């Protein structure tokens, strides 16, 4: 029996099922067993702020989290003056394309203007996260594009743009045009002398991308200190990218970080209407 088991383990005399067979099974199981989001849009945005803060994305008042509004030309954004560690669902304002407040009290971050350019250019994008985490910022300071060269960062494989020019504080339309143009059809971008931006169809995917790009930048800096970064094989990288984009897997990853955030900050779910 031992010898027979060893032979089976080596694959001799057995038939290999195609990868698609196992992927289909895994996808069905994930859809059945993994958690689905139960929170409102504003609650998911607040959870995103808290989970990013826990991963060193919070740098004072810098950074923004927004979501496309229900009406054309509108978006949700946290009121200015709060750090990611403080944001609650009730702190999100609805603003129009002139950053005038339509719902809620307070002022939006004037740097949010470039988000509106992304929403105009990309109808598929419904959430944008922009932060200045340490490893992304360090990589952006030395003028090196992000290289997603590890399995755990494959969601960024061939899906992270690079803006090598810093236009200054992004409070005008010029910056919005430049950043949205550099993003193109990608869902992530590293901004020189600045930080990272993630833009995707759902809050869950956007949050996971923002968390992943900082981890990828950290790995890249560690690898660069030891040697040369080897690129992922093109086809394997594409397969890993697509696999990690499965909605059930993205939702489960979001839930994992949300559970950790809620242990420390259950008040972030508070909605006042």
C-alpha positions in Angstrom: 0.0 0.0 0.0 2.8 2.4 0.9 4.5 1.8 -2.5 1.2 2.2 -4.3 0.4 5.4 -2.6 3.8 6.8 -3.5 3.3 6.0 -7.1 -0.1 7.7 -7.1 1.4 10.7 -5.4 3.9 11.1 -8.2 1.1 11.2 -10.7 2.2 8.0 -12.6 -0.7 6.1 -14.0 -3.2 8.8 -13.0 -5.2 11.2 -15.2 -4.8 14.9 -14.6 -8.0 17.0 -14.7 -7.6 20.3 -16.4 -7.1 23.4 -14.2 -10.5 24.7 -15.3 -12.2 21.7 -13.7 -10.9 22.6 -10.3 -11.4 26.3 -10.7 -15.1 25.7 -11.5 -15.5 23.6 -8.4 -13.7 26.1 -6.2 -15.7 29.0 -7.6 -19.0 27.2 -6.9 -17.9 26.3 -3.3 -16.8 29.9 -2.7 -20.2 31.3 -3.9 -21.9 28.9 -1.6 -19.8 29.1 1.6 -18.0 32.5 1.7 -19.7 35.5 3.3 -21.5 38.2 1.3 -21.5 41.9 2.2 -24.4 42.8 4.4 -23.5 46.4 5.0 -24.8 49.6 3.3 -22.6 51.6 0.9 -21.6 54.1 3.5 -20.9 51.4 6.1 -18.6 49.7 3.6 -16.8 53.0 3.0 -16.3 53.5 6.7 -15.0 50.0 7.1 -12.6 50.6 4.3 -11.3 53.6 6.1 -10.7 51.7 9.3 -9.1 48.7 7.7 -6.7 50.9 5.7 -5.9 52.8 8.9 -4.9 49.5 10.5 -2.5 48.9 7.7 -0.6 52.2 7.9 -2.6 54.0 5.2 -3.6 56.8 7.5 -1.3 59.8 7.4 -3.1 62.7 9.1 -5.8 64.1 6.9 -4.2 62.8 3.6 -6.1 60.4 1.4 -9.7 60.0 0.3 -12.3 57.3 -0.1 -15.2 58.0 -2.4 -18.0 56.1 -4.1 -20.1 57.0 -7.1 -23.5 58.5 -6.2 -26.9 57.4 -7.3 -27.4 60.5 -9.4 -25.1 61.3 -12.4 -22.3 63.6 -11.4 -22.5 62.9 -7.7 -20.3 61.0 -5.2 -20.0 60.0 -1.5 -17.0 61.3 0.3 -16.0 61.7 4.0 -16.2 65.2 5.5 -12.9 66.9 5.6 -11.1 67.1 8.9 -11.3 63.5 9.9 -8.6 60.8 9.7 -9.3 57.3 8.5 -9.1 56.1 12.2 -12.1 58.4 13.0 -14.5 58.0 10.0 -18.0 56.6 10.6 -20.7 55.8 8.0 -22.6 59.0 9.1 -19.5 61.1 8.2 -19.9 60.6 4.5 -21.4 63.4 2.5 -23.1 63.4 -0.9 -21.6 66.0 -3.2 -22.1 67.1 -6.8 -19.5 67.6 -9.5 -18.7 71.1 -8.1 -18.1 69.5 -4.6 -21.2 71.2 -3.3 -22.8 69.3 -0.4 -26.1 67.8 -1.3 -26.6 65.6 1.8 -24.9 65.7 5.2 -23.0 68.5 7.1 -19.5 69.7 6.7 -17.1 70.2 3.8 -15.5 67.7 1.4 -11.8 67.4 1.0 -11.0 69.9 -1.9 -8.5 67.3 -3.2 -11.4 65.1 -4.1 -11.9 66.9 -7.4 -9.7 64.5 -9.3 -11.9 61.6 -8.3 -14.7 63.2 -10.3 -12.5 63.0 -13.4 -12.0 59.3 -12.9 -15.7 58.7 -12.5 -16.4 60.6 -15.8 -13.7 58.7 -17.7 -14.5 55.3 -16.3 -18.2 54.3 -16.2 -17.1 50.9 -14.8 -15.6 52.5 -11.7 -17.8 52.9 -8.6 -15.3 53.4 -5.9 -11.9 55.2 -5.6 -9.4 55.0 -2.8 -6.3 57.2 -2.7 -3.8 57.0 0.2 -0.1 57.7 1.0 1.1 54.5 2.8 4.8 54.3 3.6 6.0 51.6 1.1 4.1 53.0 -1.8 5.3 56.4 -1.0 8.9 55.3 -0.7 8.7 53.5 -4.0 7.2 56.6 -5.6 10.0 58.7 -4.3 12.7 56.8 -6.1 10.8 56.8 -9.4 10.3 53.1 -9.7 7.0 51.6 -11.1 5.3 48.9 -9.1 6.1 45.3 -10.1 3.6 42.8 -8.8 5.9 39.8 -8.9 4.5 37.6 -6.1 1.4 35.3 -6.1 -0.2 37.2 -3.3 0.0 40.4 -5.3 -1.1 39.0 -8.7 -4.4 41.0 -8.6 -2.1 43.9 -9.7 -0.4 41.8 -12.5 -0.4 44.0 -15.7 -3.0 46.1 -13.9 -1.1 48.9 -12.2 -0.3 52.1 -14.1 2.5 54.5 -13.3 2.4 58.3 -13.3 6.0 59.5 -13.3 5.1 63.3 -13.1 3.9 64.9 -9.9 1.6 67.8 -10.7 1.4 69.2 -7.1 -1.6 69.0 -4.8 -4.5 67.6 -6.7 -7.0 70.3 -6.1 -7.5 71.5 -9.7 -8.9 70.1 -12.9 -5.4 69.8 -14.5 -4.5 67.2 -11.9 -7.8 65.3 -12.5 -7.1 65.2 -16.2 -3.5 64.0 -15.7 -4.3 61.3 -13.1 -7.4 59.9 -14.9 -5.5 59.8 -18.2 -2.5 58.0 -16.6 -4.8 55.5 -15.0 -6.3 54.6 -18.4 -8.0 51.2 -18.3 -6.1 50.0 -15.3 -7.6 49.6 -11.8 -4.6 50.7 -9.8 -1.9 53.3 -10.2 1.3 54.4 -8.4 1.7 58.2 -8.4 5.3 59.6 -8.3 6.2 61.5 -5.2 2.6 60.9 -3.9 1.1 57.5 -3.2 -1.3 55.0 -4.6 -4.8 55.0 -6.1 -7.2 52.1 -6.6 -10.4 52.4 -8.7 -12.8 49.5 -9.3 -16.4 48.5 -9.8 -17.1 47.7 -6.1 -16.0 49.0 -2.7 -14.8 45.5 -1.8 -12.5 45.2 -4.8 -11.2 48.8 -4.4 -10.3 48.2 -0.7 -8.5 44.9 -1.5 -6.6 46.6 -4.3 -5.5 49.4 -2.0 -4.4 47.0 0.7 -2.6 44.8 -1.8 -0.6 47.6 -3.6 1.0 48.6 -0.3 1.9 45.0 0.4 3.3 44.7 -3.1 5.4 47.8 -2.7 6.8 46.5 0.6 7.7 43.2 -1.0 9.3 45.0 -4.0 11.5 47.2 -1.7 12.6 44.1 0.2 13.4 42.2 -2.9 15.2 45.1 -4.5 17.4 45.3 -1.4 18.4 41.7 -1.9 18.7 41.4 -5.6 16.7 41.8 -8.9 13.0 41.3 -9.1 11.9 38.5 -11.4 8.7 39.1 -13.3 5.8 36.6 -13.0 5.4 34.4 -16.0 2.9 36.2 -18.2 0.2 33.5 -18.6 0.5 32.3 -15.0 0.3 35.9 -13.8 -2.8 36.5 -15.9 -4.5 33.4 -14.5 -3.7 34.4 -10.9 -4.9 38.0 -11.6 -8.2 36.7 -12.9 -8.6 34.1 -10.1 -8.1 36.7 -7.4 -10.7 38.9 -9.0 -13.5 36.4 -8.3 -16.2 38.4 -6.4 -16.7 35.7 -3.7 -12.9 35.8 -3.0 -12.8 39.6 -2.9 -15.8 39.7 -0.6 -14.3 37.2 1.7 -11.0 39.1 1.9 -13.0 42.3 2.6 -14.9 40.6 5.4 -11.7 39.4 6.9 -10.3 42.9 7.2 -13.7 44.2 8.2 -14.0 41.7 11.1 -10.6 42.9 12.4 -11.7 46.5 12.1 -15.0 46.0 13.9 -13.2 44.4 16.9 -11.6 47.8 17.6 -14.2 50.2 16.1 -17.8 48.9 16.0 -18.9 52.5 16.1 -17.7 53.0 12.5 -21.0 51.5 11.3 -23.1 54.3 12.8 -25.5 55.9 10.4 -27.6 58.9 11.4 -30.3 58.5 8.7 
